[in-house]
Amino acid sequence: MMKNDDDDDDEAMMKFPTTCPSCGASTDTDMCVMNLPHFKEVIIMSLTCEKCGYKSNEVKGGGEIASHGTRITLRAETTCDMSRGVVK
């Protein structure tokens, strides 16, 4: 596990070996677990293949499931509305 001096104890950068989904070469995935206000725990993963240039970034919700939820309604009215990333 790698760690920067600026990081809090809860926000350590981790690296683990993986296989590129595009070309099958061995590469690494970087992962960081962060606690963001209003989002609880968030897992950020990034993969860049040095061989073929494939890139992938993911943001996933982590942590426990709340005992009750909130309904959020998103109205997509234009094509531009569909090009936004939404984190729940």
N, CA, C and O atoms as CSV, one atom per row, in Angstrom:
chain,resi,resn,atom,element,x,y,z
A,1,MET,N,N,0.854,-1.173,0.000
A,1,MET,CA,C,0.000,0.000,0.000
A,1,MET,C,C,0.896,1.231,0.000
A,1,MET,O,O,1.841,1.318,0.784
A,2,MET,N,N,0.594,2.195,-0.892
A,2,MET,CA,C,1.335,3.439,-0.958
A,2,MET,C,C,0.547,4.504,-0.225
A,2,MET,O,O,-0.682,4.459,-0.176
A,3,LYS,N,N,1.267,5.474,0.350
A,3,LYS,CA,C,0.586,6.516,1.101
A,3,LYS,C,C,1.342,7.812,0.916
A,3,LYS,O,O,2.571,7.827,0.983
A,4,ASN,N,N,0.631,8.899,0.683
A,4,ASN,CA,C,1.233,10.223,0.610
A,4,ASN,C,C,1.232,10.847,1.992
A,4,ASN,O,O,0.393,10.519,2.831
A,5,ASP,N,N,2.195,11.765,2.231
A,5,ASP,CA,C,2.265,12.444,3.525
A,5,ASP,C,C,1.038,13.308,3.784
A,5,ASP,O,O,0.651,13.505,4.935
A,6,ASP,N,N,0.407,13.838,2.695
A,6,ASP,CA,C,-0.750,14.720,2.848
A,6,ASP,C,C,-2.012,13.969,3.210
A,6,ASP,O,O,-2.963,14.573,3.707
A,7,ASP,N,N,-2.050,12.668,2.975
A,7,ASP,CA,C,-3.277,11.891,3.145
A,7,ASP,C,C,-3.651,11.715,4.601
A,7,ASP,O,O,-2.791,11.602,5.475
A,8,ASP,N,N,-4.961,11.693,4.847
A,8,ASP,CA,C,-5.470,11.289,6.149
A,8,ASP,C,C,-5.334,9.787,6.244
A,8,ASP,O,O,-5.121,9.128,5.226
A,9,ASP,N,N,-5.448,9.226,7.432
A,9,ASP,CA,C,-5.360,7.780,7.602
A,9,ASP,C,C,-6.433,7.051,6.808
A,9,ASP,O,O,-6.214,5.919,6.378
A,10,ASP,N,N,-7.602,7.685,6.602
A,10,ASP,CA,C,-8.713,7.045,5.903
A,10,ASP,C,C,-8.591,7.133,4.386
A,10,ASP,O,O,-9.397,6.530,3.677
A,11,GLU,N,N,-7.605,7.870,3.867
A,11,GLU,CA,C,-7.523,8.120,2.437
A,11,GLU,C,C,-6.193,7.648,1.864
A,11,GLU,O,O,-5.489,8.443,1.241
A,12,ALA,N,N,-5.830,6.399,2.049
A,12,ALA,CA,C,-4.576,5.862,1.542
A,12,ALA,C,C,-4.756,5.353,0.118
A,12,ALA,O,O,-5.762,4.719,-0.201
A,13,MET,N,N,-3.773,5.637,-0.739
A,13,MET,CA,C,-3.782,5.136,-2.119
A,13,MET,C,C,-3.263,3.706,-2.099
A,13,MET,O,O,-2.215,3.426,-1.517
A,14,MET,N,N,-4.002,2.799,-2.738
A,14,MET,CA,C,-3.587,1.403,-2.831
A,14,MET,C,C,-3.392,1.042,-4.294
A,14,MET,O,O,-4.043,1.620,-5.165
A,15,LYS,N,N,-2.520,0.109,-4.572
A,15,LYS,CA,C,-2.239,-0.361,-5.912
A,15,LYS,C,C,-2.327,-1.868,-5.903
A,15,LYS,O,O,-1.785,-2.505,-4.999
A,16,PHE,N,N,-3.001,-2.471,-6.891
A,16,PHE,CA,C,-3.023,-3.916,-6.970
A,16,PHE,C,C,-2.945,-4.351,-8.432
A,16,PHE,O,O,-3.448,-3.664,-9.321
A,17,PRO,N,N,-2.306,-5.508,-8.674
A,17,PRO,CA,C,-2.124,-5.981,-10.051
A,17,PRO,C,C,-3.444,-6.432,-10.654
A,17,PRO,O,O,-4.310,-6.974,-9.967
A,18,THR,N,N,-3.579,-6.195,-11.961
A,18,THR,CA,C,-4.769,-6.598,-12.696
A,18,THR,C,C,-4.398,-6.833,-14.150
A,18,THR,O,O,-3.252,-6.615,-14.543
A,19,THR,N,N,-5.342,-7.269,-14.936
A,19,THR,CA,C,-5.139,-7.505,-16.358
A,19,THR,C,C,-5.933,-6.477,-17.153
A,19,THR,O,O,-7.092,-6.210,-16.835
A,20,CYS,N,N,-5.329,-5.904,-18.173
A,20,CYS,CA,C,-6.009,-4.931,-19.025
A,20,CYS,C,C,-7.182,-5.610,-19.730
A,20,CYS,O,O,-6.993,-6.644,-20.372
A,21,PRO,N,N,-8.391,-5.052,-19.624
A,21,PRO,CA,C,-9.539,-5.673,-20.281
A,21,PRO,C,C,-9.506,-5.527,-21.806
A,21,PRO,O,O,-10.263,-6.199,-22.506
A,22,SER,N,N,-8.640,-4.661,-22.320
A,22,SER,CA,C,-8.566,-4.438,-23.757
A,22,SER,C,C,-7.554,-5.359,-24.439
A,22,SER,O,O,-7.873,-6.006,-25.437
A,23,CYS,N,N,-6.316,-5.418,-23.894
A,23,CYS,CA,C,-5.260,-6.188,-24.564
A,23,CYS,C,C,-4.761,-7.387,-23.759
A,23,CYS,O,O,-4.025,-8.216,-24.295
A,24,GLY,N,N,-5.138,-7.496,-22.500
A,24,GLY,CA,C,-4.737,-8.634,-21.671
A,24,GLY,C,C,-3.380,-8.497,-21.011
A,24,GLY,O,O,-2.926,-9.427,-20.344
A,25,ALA,N,N,-2.720,-7.357,-21.181
A,25,ALA,CA,C,-1.406,-7.145,-20.561
A,25,ALA,C,C,-1.551,-6.954,-19.056
A,25,ALA,O,O,-2.604,-6.535,-18.575
A,26,SER,N,N,-0.488,-7.264,-18.315
A,26,SER,CA,C,-0.475,-7.029,-16.868
A,26,SER,C,C,-0.315,-5.536,-16.614
A,26,SER,O,O,0.507,-4.871,-17.243
A,27,THR,N,N,-1.101,-5.029,-15.699
A,27,THR,CA,C,-1.037,-3.609,-15.340
A,27,THR,C,C,-1.456,-3.467,-13.879
A,27,THR,O,O,-1.696,-4.469,-13.204
A,28,ASP,N,N,-1.546,-2.254,-13.394
A,28,ASP,CA,C,-1.947,-1.990,-12.013
A,28,ASP,C,C,-3.208,-1.142,-11.984
A,28,ASP,O,O,-3.430,-0.311,-12.864
A,29,THR,N,N,-4.027,-1.358,-10.971
A,29,THR,CA,C,-5.186,-0.513,-10.702
A,29,THR,C,C,-4.894,0.273,-9.433
A,29,THR,O,O,-4.508,-0.302,-8.416
A,30,ASP,N,N,-5.078,1.583,-9.493
A,30,ASP,CA,C,-4.948,2.445,-8.309
A,30,ASP,C,C,-6.318,2.574,-7.678
A,30,ASP,O,O,-7.318,2.736,-8.377
A,31,MET,N,N,-6.366,2.501,-6.348
A,31,MET,CA,C,-7.637,2.590,-5.640
A,31,MET,C,C,-7.471,3.447,-4.393
A,31,MET,O,O,-6.466,3.353,-3.687
A,32,CYS,N,N,-8.463,4.278,-4.134
A,32,CYS,CA,C,-8.460,5.129,-2.953
A,32,CYS,C,C,-9.858,5.133,-2.349
A,32,CYS,O,O,-10.844,5.312,-3.063
A,33,VAL,N,N,-9.946,4.937,-1.051
A,33,VAL,CA,C,-11.224,5.005,-0.345
A,33,VAL,C,C,-11.255,6.337,0.387
A,33,VAL,O,O,-10.371,6.637,1.189
A,34,MET,N,N,-12.282,7.136,0.104
A,34,MET,CA,C,-12.389,8.464,0.703
A,34,MET,C,C,-13.741,8.631,1.384
A,34,MET,O,O,-14.731,8.021,0.978
A,35,ASN,N,N,-13.774,9.447,2.403
A,35,ASN,CA,C,-15.024,9.832,3.047
A,35,ASN,C,C,-15.345,11.249,2.615
A,35,ASN,O,O,-14.706,12.203,3.058
A,36,LEU,N,N,-16.350,11.385,1.739
A,36,LEU,CA,C,-16.738,12.692,1.235
A,36,LEU,C,C,-18.001,13.165,1.935
A,36,LEU,O,O,-18.920,12.376,2.152
A,37,PRO,N,N,-18.056,14.443,2.292
A,37,PRO,CA,C,-19.272,14.968,2.913
A,37,PRO,C,C,-20.480,14.750,1.995
A,37,PRO,O,O,-20.384,14.974,0.788
A,38,HIS,N,N,-21.589,14.324,2.541
A,38,HIS,CA,C,-22.849,14.072,1.848
A,38,HIS,C,C,-22.835,12.802,0.985
A,38,HIS,O,O,-23.866,12.458,0.408
A,39,PHE,N,N,-21.706,12.099,0.880
A,39,PHE,CA,C,-21.634,10.887,0.078
A,39,PHE,C,C,-21.161,9.688,0.875
A,39,PHE,O,O,-21.090,8.589,0.325
A,40,LYS,N,N,-20.834,9.852,2.142
A,40,LYS,CA,C,-20.286,8.790,2.973
A,40,LYS,C,C,-18.967,8.307,2.390
A,40,LYS,O,O,-18.120,9.114,2.008
A,41,GLU,N,N,-18.793,7.003,2.322
A,41,GLU,CA,C,-17.545,6.428,1.831
A,41,GLU,C,C,-17.625,6.227,0.319
A,41,GLU,O,O,-18.607,5.681,-0.182
A,42,VAL,N,N,-16.592,6.668,-0.412
A,42,VAL,CA,C,-16.542,6.556,-1.864
A,42,VAL,C,C,-15.254,5.846,-2.241
A,42,VAL,O,O,-14.192,6.147,-1.695
A,43,ILE,N,N,-15.342,4.893,-3.185
A,43,ILE,CA,C,-14.179,4.165,-3.666
A,43,ILE,C,C,-13.884,4.657,-5.079
A,43,ILE,O,O,-14.745,4.588,-5.956
A,44,ILE,N,N,-12.659,5.156,-5.300
A,44,ILE,CA,C,-12.241,5.656,-6.599
A,44,ILE,C,C,-11.181,4.704,-7.147
A,44,ILE,O,O,-10.171,4.448,-6.491
A,45,MET,N,N,-11.415,4.176,-8.362
A,45,MET,CA,C,-10.460,3.252,-8.979
A,45,MET,C,C,-10.062,3.780,-10.353
A,45,MET,O,O,-10.889,4.321,-11.087
A,46,SER,N,N,-8.772,3.614,-10.690
A,46,SER,CA,C,-8.255,4.080,-11.963
A,46,SER,C,C,-7.275,3.063,-12.527
A,46,SER,O,O,-6.427,2.545,-11.800
A,47,LEU,N,N,-7.387,2.775,-13.817
A,47,LEU,CA,C,-6.504,1.839,-14.493
A,47,LEU,C,C,-6.010,2.494,-15.775
A,47,LEU,O,O,-6.807,3.049,-16.531
A,48,THR,N,N,-4.697,2.437,-16.032
A,48,THR,CA,C,-4.110,2.897,-17.281
A,48,THR,C,C,-3.152,1.825,-17.763
A,48,THR,O,O,-2.219,1.459,-17.049
A,49,CYS,N,N,-3.374,1.314,-18.976
A,49,CYS,CA,C,-2.511,0.285,-19.545
A,49,CYS,C,C,-1.373,0.953,-20.313
A,49,CYS,O,O,-1.619,1.712,-21.251
A,50,GLU,N,N,-0.138,0.677,-19.924
A,50,GLU,CA,C,1.027,1.246,-20.593
A,50,GLU,C,C,1.212,0.649,-21.983
A,50,GLU,O,O,1.802,1.296,-22.849
A,51,LYS,N,N,0.724,-0.564,-22.218
A,51,LYS,CA,C,0.927,-1.246,-23.501
A,51,LYS,C,C,0.007,-0.708,-24.595
A,51,LYS,O,O,0.477,-0.349,-25.675
A,52,CYS,N,N,-1.305,-0.649,-24.326
A,52,CYS,CA,C,-2.253,-0.242,-25.380
A,52,CYS,C,C,-2.880,1.140,-25.148
A,52,CYS,O,O,-3.544,1.666,-26.041
A,53,GLY,N,N,-2.679,1.737,-23.957
A,53,GLY,CA,C,-3.219,3.068,-23.677
A,53,GLY,C,C,-4.646,3.074,-23.147
A,53,GLY,O,O,-5.223,4.144,-22.957
A,54,TYR,N,N,-5.232,1.893,-22.902
A,54,TYR,CA,C,-6.597,1.810,-22.370
A,54,TYR,C,C,-6.657,2.491,-21.012
A,54,TYR,O,O,-5.756,2.327,-20.190
A,55,LYS,N,N,-7.725,3.258,-20.774
A,55,LYS,CA,C,-7.920,3.933,-19.488
A,55,LYS,C,C,-9.316,3.642,-18.973
A,55,LYS,O,O,-10.270,3.570,-19.747
A,56,SER,N,N,-9.433,3.476,-17.671
A,56,SER,CA,C,-10.721,3.244,-17.030
A,56,SER,C,C,-10.720,3.923,-15.671
A,56,SER,O,O,-9.752,3.818,-14.918
A,57,ASN,N,N,-11.801,4.615,-15.361
A,57,ASN,CA,C,-11.975,5.262,-14.058
A,57,ASN,C,C,-13.357,4.920,-13.539
A,57,ASN,O,O,-14.338,4.981,-14.279
A,58,GLU,N,N,-13.434,4.562,-12.270
A,58,GLU,CA,C,-14.717,4.215,-11.659
A,58,GLU,C,C,-14.847,4.892,-10.302
A,58,GLU,O,O,-13.873,5.018,-9.560
A,59,VAL,N,N,-16.049,5.319,-9.994
A,59,VAL,CA,C,-16.380,5.836,-8.671
A,59,VAL,C,C,-17.547,5.002,-8.166
A,59,VAL,O,O,-18.593,4.930,-8.810
A,60,LYS,N,N,-17.362,4.372,-7.009
A,60,LYS,CA,C,-18.404,3.503,-6.453
A,60,LYS,C,C,-18.709,3.926,-5.026
A,60,LYS,O,O,-17.834,4.387,-4.294
A,61,GLY,N,N,-19.943,3.761,-4.657
A,61,GLY,CA,C,-20.343,4.013,-3.274
A,61,GLY,C,C,-19.901,2.859,-2.402
A,61,GLY,O,O,-19.963,1.703,-2.820
A,62,GLY,N,N,-19.465,3.152,-1.221
A,62,GLY,CA,C,-19.043,2.118,-0.285
A,62,GLY,C,C,-19.702,2.326,1.054
A,62,GLY,O,O,-20.612,3.145,1.184
A,63,GLY,N,N,-19.257,1.601,2.038
A,63,GLY,CA,C,-19.784,1.754,3.383
A,63,GLY,C,C,-21.092,1.031,3.592
A,63,GLY,O,O,-21.551,0.283,2.729
A,64,GLU,N,N,-21.682,1.259,4.739
A,64,GLU,CA,C,-22.911,0.561,5.112
A,64,GLU,C,C,-24.121,1.126,4.390
A,64,GLU,O,O,-24.108,2.272,3.940
A,65,ILE,N,N,-25.146,0.332,4.283
A,65,ILE,CA,C,-26.402,0.757,3.681
A,65,ILE,C,C,-27.239,1.434,4.757
A,65,ILE,O,O,-27.411,0.898,5.852
A,66,ALA,N,N,-27.755,2.612,4.438
A,66,ALA,CA,C,-28.539,3.382,5.408
A,66,ALA,C,C,-29.844,2.664,5.731
A,66,ALA,O,O,-30.382,1.929,4.903
A,67,SER,N,N,-30.338,2.883,6.929
A,67,SER,CA,C,-31.590,2.235,7.348
A,67,SER,C,C,-32.805,2.780,6.604
A,67,SER,O,O,-33.823,2.096,6.505
A,68,HIS,N,N,-32.715,3.983,6.087
A,68,HIS,CA,C,-33.788,4.548,5.274
A,68,HIS,C,C,-33.142,5.373,4.162
A,68,HIS,O,O,-32.002,5.817,4.295
A,69,GLY,N,N,-33.853,5.571,3.097
A,69,GLY,CA,C,-33.284,6.251,1.940
A,69,GLY,C,C,-33.995,7.543,1.609
A,69,GLY,O,O,-34.939,7.956,2.282
A,70,THR,N,N,-33.511,8.168,0.551
A,70,THR,CA,C,-34.092,9.389,0.035
A,70,THR,C,C,-34.344,9.192,-1.447
A,70,THR,O,O,-33.469,8.702,-2.160
A,71,ARG,N,N,-35.509,9.559,-1.918
A,71,ARG,CA,C,-35.818,9.450,-3.344
A,71,ARG,C,C,-35.319,10.714,-4.037
A,71,ARG,O,O,-35.642,11.831,-3.632
A,72,ILE,N,N,-34.531,10.519,-5.082
A,72,ILE,CA,C,-34.038,11.628,-5.895
A,72,ILE,C,C,-34.520,11.380,-7.317
A,72,ILE,O,O,-34.298,10.303,-7.871
A,73,THR,N,N,-35.179,12.370,-7.910
A,73,THR,CA,C,-35.689,12.246,-9.271
A,73,THR,C,C,-34.890,13.167,-10.174
A,73,THR,O,O,-34.754,14.359,-9.899
A,74,LEU,N,N,-34.362,12.608,-11.256
A,74,LEU,CA,C,-33.598,13.382,-12.228
A,74,LEU,C,C,-34.387,13.425,-13.526
A,74,LEU,O,O,-34.733,12.381,-14.079
A,75,ARG,N,N,-34.669,14.605,-14.007
A,75,ARG,CA,C,-35.395,14.748,-15.264
A,75,ARG,C,C,-34.381,15.115,-16.354
A,75,ARG,O,O,-33.825,16.214,-16.345
A,76,ALA,N,N,-34.146,14.198,-17.283
A,76,ALA,CA,C,-33.256,14.444,-18.413
A,76,ALA,C,C,-34.084,14.991,-19.557
A,76,ALA,O,O,-34.937,14.288,-20.101
A,77,GLU,N,N,-33.839,16.248,-19.929
A,77,GLU,CA,C,-34.648,16.891,-20.962
A,77,GLU,C,C,-33.910,17.071,-22.279
A,77,GLU,O,O,-34.538,17.233,-23.325
A,78,THR,N,N,-32.579,17.045,-22.237
A,78,THR,CA,C,-31.787,17.195,-23.457
A,78,THR,C,C,-30.706,16.115,-23.497
A,78,THR,O,O,-30.441,15.450,-22.496
A,79,THR,N,N,-30.095,15.953,-24.655
A,79,THR,CA,C,-29.000,14.996,-24.804
A,79,THR,C,C,-27.849,15.355,-23.873
A,79,THR,O,O,-27.181,14.471,-23.338
A,80,CYS,N,N,-27.621,16.630,-23.683
A,80,CYS,CA,C,-26.547,17.101,-22.795
A,80,CYS,C,C,-26.766,16.616,-21.358
A,80,CYS,O,O,-25.803,16.321,-20.651
A,81,ASP,N,N,-28.018,16.535,-20.929
A,81,ASP,CA,C,-28.331,16.057,-19.578
A,81,ASP,C,C,-27.839,14.625,-19.365
A,81,ASP,O,O,-27.476,14.253,-18.249
A,82,MET,N,N,-27.827,13.828,-20.425
A,82,MET,CA,C,-27.431,12.423,-20.332
A,82,MET,C,C,-25.916,12.235,-20.300
A,82,MET,O,O,-25.439,11.125,-20.064
A,83,SER,N,N,-25.159,13.299,-20.533
A,83,SER,CA,C,-23.698,13.188,-20.563
A,83,SER,C,C,-23.068,13.510,-19.211
A,83,SER,O,O,-21.847,13.647,-19.125
A,84,ARG,N,N,-23.850,13.631,-18.178
A,84,ARG,CA,C,-23.358,13.948,-16.836
A,84,ARG,C,C,-23.187,12.687,-16.025
A,84,ARG,O,O,-23.962,11.740,-16.160
A,85,GLY,N,N,-22.160,12.675,-15.171
A,85,GLY,CA,C,-21.974,11.569,-14.237
A,85,GLY,C,C,-22.781,11.833,-12.983
A,85,GLY,O,O,-22.800,12.957,-12.480
A,86,VAL,N,N,-23.439,10.822,-12.478
A,86,VAL,CA,C,-24.253,10.965,-11.275
A,86,VAL,C,C,-23.721,9.992,-10.229
A,86,VAL,O,O,-23.593,8.797,-10.499
A,87,VAL,N,N,-23.411,10.496,-9.042
A,87,VAL,CA,C,-22.953,9.672,-7.928
A,87,VAL,C,C,-24.072,9.603,-6.922
A,87,VAL,O,O,-24.564,10.631,-6.457
A,88,LYS,N,N,-24.480,8.386,-6.581
A,88,LYS,CA,C,-25.568,8.278,-5.610
A,88,LYS,C,C,-25.026,7.983,-4.246
A,88,LYS,O,O,-25.793,7.856,-3.292
